[in-house]
Amino acid sequence: MVVAQVMFALVLLVCAGLTTQAFLRLVDVYQGFQAANVLRTEIRLPEKSYSENSQIANFYERVLRESAALPGAGTAALVTNSPASNVDNETTFFTINGRPAGKASEAPSADLQISSPDYFSALRIPLVAGHVYSFADNANAARVAVISRSMAARYWPNGDEVGQQIKIGSDDSKEPWMTVVGVVEDVRQNWWNPTSRPTIYEPFFQTPQRSMVFLMRVASNPAGYVSGIRDVVRGIDHQIALTDVDTLEREITDSIAIIRIMGVLMALFGSVALALSSVGVYGVLAEGVARRIPEIGVRLVLGAEPRDVMKLVLGQAVKLTGIGLAIGVPIAFAVNRAMSSLIFGIVSINLLLLAGFTLLLLLVALAAAYIPARRAMRVDPMVALRYE
């Protein structure tokens, strides 16, 4: 029983430590932008009423302009997929003008985002090089794009990415060539992404989409602007409704809720397992001492010192705990590796954590064995020899 309890306690404590560590790391995982005081909502336009790109562009242009005019409102923007949405970005292959086409499996790829020009300022995504696109980059203008820093570093390590031309798809695709006009800082899309993916940003007014995420930075209290945004949208088209209205900070909190819940549960299970293992060690050793009272009495009569009896009882505790730890350490290490592979970049193999909990269980076992050991030291030899 002691061996099993110690083994399971170690595994649960390691899992609890890893999930707690993961949650603490997730607090800072969404870097590259500022989420404070940003209102987020989704807008979907029906295909029947908005079949033309010009209709879509006109609707969203009015939403942006009139929302930004609300008292106290700041920058309003659109994007196809906001950070912490728990939905991966669309991934696309692309071609770099002037570079030979390789195998299809070796074609470069990147995430694709479509946004309005003020998206980067709304989330305060830093500009690294060049400039971002503007409202003048519409359907009548030459096609442009902005790329992320990791994409620039991967495909243009010499720093000559601004002015290069790329296009979505293979070299023979009918998509137009886009000129890279700027580079922005990386943004991690979701907590499970090990790193920020290379990303291509296209101007919304060159590639309008019916379903967009609306973001607006305000001075304070984003929730207070929900009714104003709703009135703006209804004033343009009363059939359009806002969905999934919330703050971007709340979106981030909700996105990592599963890890937080796992951390709390594992911490609870680990604490229960630690308590059970200590009670188990105490109970087994107390029972063992009670059964060995005659033996202990004989040892004392033959000249054994009380400290020798203490060593005897504590040695048994160390032996049982050691067997449990010897079984539990490889299992805990395997669990550690499994969690590291499943949540790469958030959970990492932590030998220090494993060693720390191993030492903790050993100390708990010794503490639990101390009371039976003290009782054994105080056994009266004459009483022990008459025991039963």
C-alpha positions, 0 to 999 in steps of 0.5 A, a space after each residue: 500500500 505504501 509503495 503504491 501510494 508513494 508511486 501515484 503521489 509522485 506521478 500526480 505531483 509531477 503532473 500538478 507541477 507541470 500544469 501549474 508551470 504551464 499556466 504561469 507560462 501562458 500568462 505571458 504567451 500572447 506577446 507581440 500585441 497589447 490586449 488591454 482596453 480592446 473590444 472584440 466582436 464578430 460580424 457576418 454578412 449574408 451572402 444574398 445581401 452582400 454578393 459583391 466585393 464593393 458592397 462588403 467593402 462599403 459596409 465595413 468602411 462605414 462601420 470603421 469610420 462611424 465606430 471610430 467617431 464614437 466619443 472616447 473611441 480610439 482605433 477601429 480595425 478588422 481582421 479575419 482571426 484575432 489572437 487567442 481565438 482558439 482557431 488556427 489561421 488559414 495556412 497557404 503556400 506562396 511563391 517568391 518572385 525570382 526564385 526557382 520553384 522547387 518540389 510541391 512538398 518544399 513550397 514555402 508556407 505561411 499563415 494568411 491574415 486579412 486585416 484593415 490598415 489600422 489593425 496593427 495600431 489597434 493592437 499596437 503591433 510594432 512595425 519592424 521595417 517599411 510601412 503598413 498598408 493604408 486605406 488607399 490600398 483598395 481594389 483599384 491599387 496595386 496589390 501589397 502585403 505586410 509580413 511578420 518578422 519570422 517570415 522575413 527572417 526565414 525567407 530573406 535572412 539578408 534583410 531585403 524583404 521590403 520591395 520583394 514580390 510574393 503571390 499566393 499559390 504556385 508560380 503558375 497560379 492566377 493570383 496576382 503578385 503582391 509587393 511586400 511593403 512592411 514587416 511587423 512583429 510576430 504575434 502568437 495566434 494560440 497558446 498551443 502554437 510552439 512559436 509564432 508562425 510566419 504570417 502574410 497580412 493582406 489589405 482587407 479592401 483588396 480582398 474583402 471578406 464577409 465574416 470579420 472580427 471587429 476590434 476597437 481600442 478605447 480609453 477605458 471600459 470596452 464593455 461600455 461601447 457595445 451599445 454604440 457599436 451595435 447602433 452603428 451596425 444597425 444604422 447601416 443594416 438593421 439585419 446585421 447582428 453582433 456576435 461573440 461580443 467581449 473584450 480581447 483580454 477576456 478572450 485570452 483568459 477564456 482561451 487558457 481556461 482549460 489549462 487553468 482548470 487542469 492545473 487546479 484539478 491536478 494540484 488538488 489530486 496531488 495534494 490528496 495523494 500526498 496526504 494519503 501517502 503520508 497517512 499510509 506510511 504512518 499507518 503501516 509503520 504504526 501497525 508494524 511497530 505494534 506487531 514488533 513490540 516483543 522483538 523491540 523489547 528483546 533488542 533493548 534487553 540485549 543492549 540495543 540503544 533507543 536510537 538503533 530502534 529509531 533507525 530500524 523503523 525509519 529504515 523501513 520507511 525509507 525502504 518502502 518509500 524508496 521502492 515506490 519512488 523507484 517505480 514512480 520516477 520512470 513513470 513520472 518522467 514518461 508523463 513529463 515527456 508526454 506532456 512536453 510533446 503534447 503541449 510543446 513550448 508551454 510544458 518542458 521536461 523539468 528534471 529539477 521539478 521531478 527531483 524536488 517532488 521525489 525529495 519532498 515525498 521522501 521527507 514526508 515519509 520520514 516525517 510520517 514515520 517519526 511518530 511510530 519510531 518515537 513510540 518504539 524508542 519508548 518501549 519498556 523492555 519488561 512490558 514488551 517481553 510480557 506483551 501478549 
